């Protein structure tokens, strides 16, 4: 059952992504489009989004939990990722995602990326159904230097390798740990993004396509019943074996939060659908001021 809970997201989460952009103005570099459309424009960004997580809603197998996402900006400061990686004089963002389910399943990831939306480092650790695994990835010298592991203690198995990602200025790339943050940075001019996906567990190249449907909107309610007019973005894994699975879907608010007059959080993701797991916004906070729905 626990494998089913996170089947789709696990396939993507263990990947390190390289990216190309299609369906937009080819004369404008992808990274410039993403940077210009990024959700965070304040030098003091510190936002936290909390979601109710429900697997198999209203069934005998229902499992509840909480997903917490924090994005914090840094300006020529020292940052330390929880697994020990350190960067001095860093300018950009650290996104931290924590999932805790009532059945004991957990996942924590962190990623540091610049204001140009260039990933520099990412890591993840998870425990699903008592099975521990994770990865770390540092991006330098046009390569992704990764370590992947499964198990713990005497049963821990670890593998290391390098994946060529190229020059970011010529061939933009991202890491899966910032996938939902990339969704929030999609320019309105883009019809779709296609990401190359080097899978560090299989040593094989996959890809995902991210498609924003900005002309299709619907009203989505958060956990308190507040309504948001949202457009939808789908994330599709492209492969023939062992199958692409069901697309992930994000419902993104068409207006800033809490209002157009007070735009503290832009491109707010109100709801995420991952297979049979649904994440619905519960609360949002920014710059030390909490707005609880």
N, C-alpha and C positions, 0 to 999 in steps of 0.2 A: 504494500500500500504506500509506503514511504517513497518507493521508487516512482510511483505514479504521481505523487504529489508534485514533485519537482522535475518530472521527466523532461519537459521542454526546456525549462530555464537552465537545467543542469547541462544539457547538450551545448548550450551557448556559453554558459558561465565559464567553462574550462578552456575557452578559446581565447586566443590573442588575435586581434583583428587588424587587417590592413584595409584601406578604404579608397574607393573611387566614387565620383559623383556623376550621375547622369540626369538628363532631363532638365538642365538649367543652362544658363549662359556660360558656354565653354571658355569665353575670354576672361572670366573671373575665376581666380584660383579657389578651389574648394575651401581651403583653410581660411581664406579671407571672408568667404560667404558665411561660414560657421562662426567665425569670430565676430563679424558685424551683427549677426543675428543671435548672439549668445544671450541667455536669459539673465545674466548677472552683469549689471552696469555700475553698481555701487562698489566703491573701494572698500566698504565695510560690510560686504555680504556675509551674513551668517544666518542661514535659513534652515529650519528643521521641519520636515513633513512627516507626519505619523499616519499610518494606514492600518485599518482593520484588515487582517488576512483571514480568508475563509476558504477552506478546501472542501469541495463537495457540499455546497450549501444546501441545508434542509434535507439531508439524507442521514442514514444511520452511521455513515462513515465521516460525518462532518468533523473537521479539525479547525480550531480557531487559533489565531496568533496575531502578532504585531510586526509590521515592517516600519522601520525608522530610517529616514534619509536626511543627512545633513550635508550642506554645501557651505564651505567657509572660504573666504578670500584671504590671500596673503600678499603683502607688498614688500619685497626685499627682506623677507624674514626667514628664520630657520624653521623648517618643518620636520617632523619625525613621524613616519608611518609606524603603526603599532607593532609590526614584526621587526623593527629595528633600523629600517632604512632611513637615512637622514639627508637633508638637502639644505645647504646654507644659501642665503640671499635669493630665496625662492619668490617668484611672483606668479600668481595664478590661483588655482582652486584645489582644495582637497574635498572629495566627496566620500562620505562614509555611510555605508548601508548595513543595517543590522536586521536580521530576520529571526524571530523567536516564535516557535509554534508550541502549543500546549502539549503536544506529544513528545516534546524534547528535541525536535529537529531545530538546528540553528545554522546560521550562515552570517559571516561578517566579511565585508570587503572594503578596501580603501584604494583610492586612486588620486594621484596628483597630476594635474594637467595645467598648461599655461593659458594665458588669456587668448592665445591664438588657437586654443583647443588642441594643443599638441600634448599627448600623453607622455609622461616621463617615467612613471612608476606605478605599479598596481600590485595588489595582493588580495588573496581570498583564502579563507579557511571555513570549512563547513563540517557538520556532523549530521548526516541524514541516516536515520535508522540505525544509529550506532556505528556507522561507517565514516571514518574521518578521512578527509582529503583536502587539498588546497594547492595553490600555486603562487608564485611571485614572478614579476616580470619587470626588468629595467630596460628602458629604451635609450640606447646610446650608440654612436658610431654606425648609424643606419641599420642597427640590428635590435631585435628583441632578445634579451638574454633571460631565459626563464628556468625556473625550477618547479617541477611538479611532483607531488607526493601523494601516496595513499597509505592509510594505516598509521599506527603510532607505536612508540616503544620498540620492542624487538621485531614487531611485524611491519614496521614502516619501510616502504619501498619508495625510492626517490630517483628521479631522472632529471638530467639537465641538458640544455641545448640552446641553439641560437637559430633565430628565424630572421632572414633578411627582410627589412621593411622599407629600405631606401631612404632617400632624403625627404623629410616631411614637406619641404617647400615645393618639391616636385611630385611627390606621391604621398598624400596624406594618409594617416592610419590612426586607429583608435584601439583601445582595449575594452574588453567586454564589461569591465567594472564601471565604465562610464557610459554604457550604452544608453541608459535612460536619460542621461544628461545630454548626450548627443541629440536625442529625440527633441529635447527642449531647445536646441540650437538650430533646427532646420530652417533655412530661409524660405520665405513664401514663394520664391521663384522656382524652388525645386519640386519636381514631380516624384523623384525617387532617388535613394542612395543605394548603391550596391557595395557591400563590404566583403573583401577577401577575408577568409577565416582560417588561419593556420591553427589546427587543433593540436595542442601540445600533448594530448593523451594518445592520439592516433598517428601523429606525424604526417597529417594529410591536410590539404588545403580545401576548405569549404567556403561558402559565402552566405551572407544574409542580405536581404533587400528591405530597406526602410522606406515606407510610402506614406506621406501625409495626405489625408483627404480633407483639405481645408475648406472645400466647398460643401462638404457634407457635415451638417451639425445636428446635434441632438441635446436634449436636456438631461443631465446626469445629476443625481442627488448624492451628497456626501453622507457621512454617518449620522449627521444630525437632521438630515432632511433638506438642507439648504440646496437650492438648485443652481447649477452652472450650465451655461450654454457651451458645449464642447465640440471640437472637431476630433477626428480619430486618426491615429497613426498606427500602421501595422508593421510588424517585424517578422519577416518570413525567412526561414532557413532553406537554402537552395541546395538540395542534394537528392540523389536517387536511391542511395543505400546508406543506412537502413531506413530512410524515409525522412521527409521534411517535417512531419508532425504538423500540429496546428499553429497558425500564426499567433504571435503575441499582439495584443492590442492595447494602446494607450488612449484614454480620453483626456484631452488637453483643453483647459479653459480658454475661451476665445478672448477673455478680458483679463487684465492683471488682477492680482489679489492684494488687498481686499476689495479694491475698486479701481476704476480708471482714474479717479481723482487722487488716489493714494496707491500708486503702483509699486508696492514693496516686493512682490514676488511675481515674476513674469513667466508665462508659459507653464502655469501650474498644472501638473498631472493630477487629475481628480480620481481616475480609476485605471487600474491595470488588470488585464485578463491574461493569465498564463495557464492555458489548458483548463483544468478544473479548479484552479485557484484564482480567486478574485480579491484584489486589493482595492479598498475604498478609502478615500481621504477621511481622516478623523479629526486632525487638527493641523494648524500651520503656525509657525512662529518665525520672527525675523528681527534681527538687530536687537535682541534682548527683550522685545515686546511680543508677548504671546497672544494669539487670537484663537481661542478655543471655541469650536462650533458647538 
